[in-house]
Amino acid sequence: MTPFPAPPDPGATVPMGGDPFAAARRAAAARAGRPEADPPVVTASAWCRVTVCAPHRTADVALPTGIPLAELVPMLLDLLGRPPAATPPARWRLLTSAGVALPPAASLAALGVLDGELLQFRPEAPAPAPPVLDDPVDVLARAAGEPVPGQGDAVRTVLALLLATVAAGVLAAGGAGWPAPVVAGVLAVGGVVVAGRRPPDDDGLREARVAALAAVPFAAAAGWAALPGGAAGLLLAATAAGVVAAAGQLVVRVVTPTLLAAVTVAGTGLLAATGALLTGADGPQVAAVVAAVAVAVAPLLPRCALRLAGVPRPIVASDLDDLASADPSWGLSPDELADRADLARGYLTGTAGGVAVVTAGAAWFASSEGWSGAALAGVIAVVLGLRTRGTTDTSVTRVLTGACVTAGLAGLVPLALSGTAGAAVAVAALVGGVAVLGASGPVTPTLSPVARRALDMVEAALVAAAAPLAVVASGLLAAVHVL
């Protein structure tokens, strides 16, 4: 009778997957006269030492490299222990440390798993749902990196606007009389009517925007031709252009940054003309005040855009209790929150672009008021250049860069005409500006927190310095001295 094999030595080390009774079985077979063939020699490359992480336990094991992973799953379950009984039955899988599922029919050798790697061992579950953005900060950050729709039609829109501006200028310069303002007014009203009768598709929206934009210069030409010259003509032209631009935005029914910029420029012109009529000040003096006020008001535009779009305030938790109770309570779905973020982006693009154009134009007119006007234009140019680093919208960045160049040239022209030394300084400033724009491009490269804070302080100091320069350039200081 063949004796039952003796139990294995408890102190012996048996690789995982091996037969612990193999040695005892061979000894018993040899005593019975039926020697058992020795198993093949297992080399070191036939085993892979990895760390297996299960939801309830982690173990360092040596797994055979030539066995399919589907056959290793039951052995891993026996080694690591079964999950609690309350856990529903599921199919267990081996995954990489990055969460990529390994094919069950492949072996570790075929997959190229090396010693020391970490494998996840968990039940198969459906892929997690995509993240839902319910924080305004996350929604705005994602919207900032998305391209603005309709940028491919910008060239055609600009060409159409230029042609309309030239035609409106010809009408405004046609002389006194009723034909010019009547024709320009009819064309302006016709543009708004055409914009309101567009078909509800993308092509119709583009045509409506072009028609509404083309109506703005005709409205300004009608106002100027009706009362040419002086602050009164500017008041009437700005009022007509602002009304037509606002009407075009209403009939288009989709936020158009260019129309919002036109409304901003027209509203500023209306206020400037009203101030000139009330005070009797010259154009450069009023322009100095407008430039200083515009450069100080620009930082408030992002907050105004968020409020107009109805974007809720972000939740900032100060401790764990606030973080636990910081569930969104405004009742907006993620899609609606994204739509409002796009709306706020359109508001900000239009108003920021319009304020930048107003600032550059006012600085250009104010530069003729002696050294104070030229200094004001230079300060505004530097401020506009620093503000290009605070926006990710390419349209706003281009407008700010163009306004910076315009205001800088306005400040350098009086300096270049003052003499040889002034011309040398102006040329050096131009060369430096070209070098900076060519090296950094339209967007300032990433800076350290200390450098960004230093630039913020420099910008604030320059904005504060614009106020006294505007007081001198506008003649308020001389008026106070006379009193």
Secondary structure in CASP SS format (residue, H / E / C, confidence):
PFRMAT SS
TARGET T0000
AUTHOR 0000-0000-0000
METHOD secondary structure of the structure
MODEL  1
M C 1.00
T C 1.00
P C 1.00
F C 1.00
P C 1.00
A C 1.00
P C 1.00
P C 1.00
D C 1.00
P C 1.00
G C 1.00
A C 1.00
T C 1.00
V C 1.00
P C 1.00
M C 1.00
G C 1.00
G C 1.00
D C 1.00
P C 1.00
F C 1.00
A H 1.00
A H 1.00
A H 1.00
R H 1.00
R H 1.00
A H 1.00
A H 1.00
A H 1.00
A H 1.00
R H 1.00
A C 1.00
G C 1.00
R C 1.00
P C 1.00
E C 1.00
A C 1.00
D C 1.00
P C 1.00
P C 1.00
V C 1.00
V C 1.00
T C 1.00
A H 1.00
S H 1.00
A H 1.00
W E 1.00
C E 1.00
R E 1.00
V E 1.00
T E 1.00
V E 1.00
C E 1.00
A C 1.00
P C 1.00
H C 1.00
R C 1.00
T E 1.00
A E 1.00
D E 1.00
V E 1.00
A E 1.00
L E 1.00
P E 1.00
T C 1.00
G C 1.00
I C 1.00
P E 1.00
L H 1.00
A H 1.00
E H 1.00
L H 1.00
V H 1.00
P H 1.00
M H 1.00
L H 1.00
L H 1.00
D H 1.00
L H 1.00
L H 1.00
G C 1.00
R C 1.00
P C 1.00
P C 1.00
A C 1.00
A C 1.00
T C 1.00
P C 1.00
P C 1.00
A C 1.00
R C 1.00
W E 1.00
R E 1.00
L E 1.00
L E 1.00
T C 1.00
S C 1.00
A C 1.00
G C 1.00
V C 1.00
A E 1.00
L C 1.00
P C 1.00
P C 1.00
A C 1.00
A C 1.00
S E 1.00
L H 1.00
A H 1.00
A H 1.00
L H 1.00
G C 1.00
V C 1.00
L C 1.00
D C 1.00
G C 1.00
E C 1.00
L E 1.00
L E 1.00
Q E 1.00
F E 1.00
R E 1.00
P E 1.00
E C 1.00
A C 1.00
P C 1.00
A C 1.00
P C 1.00
A C 1.00
P C 1.00
P C 1.00
V C 1.00
L C 1.00
D C 1.00
D C 1.00
P H 1.00
V H 1.00
D H 1.00
V H 1.00
L H 1.00
A H 1.00
R H 1.00
A H 1.00
A H 1.00
G C 1.00
E C 1.00
P C 1.00
V C 1.00
P C 1.00
G C 1.00
Q H 1.00
G H 1.00
D H 1.00
A H 1.00
V H 1.00
R H 1.00
T H 1.00
V H 1.00
L H 1.00
A H 1.00
L H 1.00
L H 1.00
L H 1.00
A H 1.00
T H 1.00
V H 1.00
A H 1.00
A H 1.00
G H 1.00
V H 1.00
L H 1.00
A H 1.00
A C 1.00
G C 1.00
G C 1.00
A C 1.00
G C 1.00
W C 1.00
P H 1.00
A H 1.00
P H 1.00
V H 1.00
V H 1.00
A H 1.00
G H 1.00
V H 1.00
L H 1.00
A H 1.00
V H 1.00
G H 1.00
G H 1.00
V H 1.00
V H 1.00
V H 1.00
A H 1.00
G H 1.00
R C 1.00
R C 1.00
P C 1.00
P C 1.00
D C 1.00
D H 1.00
D H 1.00
G H 1.00
L H 1.00
R H 1.00
E H 1.00
A H 1.00
R H 1.00
V H 1.00
A H 1.00
A H 1.00
L H 1.00
A H 1.00
A H 1.00
V H 1.00
P H 1.00
F H 1.00
A H 1.00
A H 1.00
A H 1.00
A H 1.00
G H 1.00
W H 1.00
A H 1.00
A H 1.00
L C 1.00
P C 1.00
G C 1.00
G H 1.00
A H 1.00
A H 1.00
G H 1.00
L H 1.00
L H 1.00
L H 1.00
A H 1.00
A H 1.00
T H 1.00
A H 1.00
A H 1.00
G H 1.00
V H 1.00
V H 1.00
A H 1.00
A H 1.00
A H 1.00
G H 1.00
Q H 1.00
L H 1.00
V H 1.00
V H 1.00
R C 1.00
V C 1.00
V C 1.00
T C 1.00
P H 1.00
T H 1.00
L H 1.00
L H 1.00
A H 1.00
A H 1.00
V H 1.00
T H 1.00
V H 1.00
A H 1.00
G H 1.00
T H 1.00
G H 1.00
L H 1.00
L H 1.00
A H 1.00
A H 1.00
T H 1.00
G H 1.00
A H 1.00
L H 1.00
L H 1.00
T H 1.00
G C 1.00
A C 1.00
D C 1.00
G H 1.00
P H 1.00
Q H 1.00
V H 1.00
A H 1.00
A H 1.00
V H 1.00
V H 1.00
A H 1.00
A H 1.00
V H 1.00
A H 1.00
V H 1.00
A H 1.00
V H 1.00
A H 1.00
P H 1.00
L H 1.00
L H 1.00
P H 1.00
R H 1.00
C H 1.00
A H 1.00
L H 1.00
R H 1.00
L H 1.00
A H 1.00
G C 1.00
V C 1.00
P C 1.00
R C 1.00
P C 1.00
I C 1.00
V C 1.00
A C 1.00
S C 1.00
D C 1.00
L H 1.00
D H 1.00
D H 1.00
L H 1.00
A H 1.00
S C 1.00
A C 1.00
D C 1.00
P C 1.00
S C 1.00
W C 1.00
G C 1.00
L C 1.00
S C 1.00
P H 1.00
D H 1.00
E H 1.00
L H 1.00
A H 1.00
D H 1.00
R H 1.00
A H 1.00
D H 1.00
L H 1.00
A H 1.00
R H 1.00
G H 1.00
Y H 1.00
L H 1.00
T H 1.00
G H 1.00
T H 1.00
A H 1.00
G H 1.00
G H 1.00
V H 1.00
A H 1.00
V H 1.00
V H 1.00
T H 1.00
A H 1.00
G H 1.00
A H 1.00
A H 1.00
W H 1.00
F H 1.00
A H 1.00
S C 1.00
S C 1.00
E C 1.00
G H 1.00
W H 1.00
S H 1.00
G H 1.00
A H 1.00
A H 1.00
L H 1.00
A H 1.00
G H 1.00
V H 1.00
I H 1.00
A H 1.00
V H 1.00
V H 1.00
L H 1.00
G H 1.00
L H 1.00
R H 1.00
T H 1.00
R H 1.00
G H 1.00
T C 1.00
T C 1.00
D C 1.00
T H 1.00
S H 1.00
V H 1.00
T H 1.00
R H 1.00
V H 1.00
L H 1.00
T H 1.00
G H 1.00
A H 1.00
C H 1.00
V H 1.00
T H 1.00
A H 1.00
G H 1.00
L H 1.00
A H 1.00
G H 1.00
L H 1.00
V H 1.00
P H 1.00
L H 1.00
A H 1.00
L H 1.00
S C 1.00
G C 1.00
T H 1.00
A H 1.00
G H 1.00
A H 1.00
A H 1.00
V H 1.00
A H 1.00
V H 1.00
A H 1.00
A H 1.00
L H 1.00
V H 1.00
G H 1.00
G H 1.00
V H 1.00
A H 1.00
V H 1.00
L H 1.00
G H 1.00
A H 1.00
S H 1.00
G C 1.00
P C 1.00
V C 1.00
T C 1.00
P C 1.00
T C 1.00
L C 1.00
S C 1.00
P H 1.00
V H 1.00
A H 1.00
R H 1.00
R H 1.00
A H 1.00
L H 1.00
D H 1.00
M H 1.00
V H 1.00
E H 1.00
A H 1.00
A H 1.00
L H 1.00
V H 1.00
A H 1.00
A H 1.00
A H 1.00
A H 1.00
P H 1.00
L H 1.00
A H 1.00
V H 1.00
V H 1.00
A H 1.00
S C 1.00
G C 1.00
L H 1.00
L H 1.00
A H 1.00
A H 1.00
V H 1.00
H H 1.00
V H 1.00
L C 1.00
END
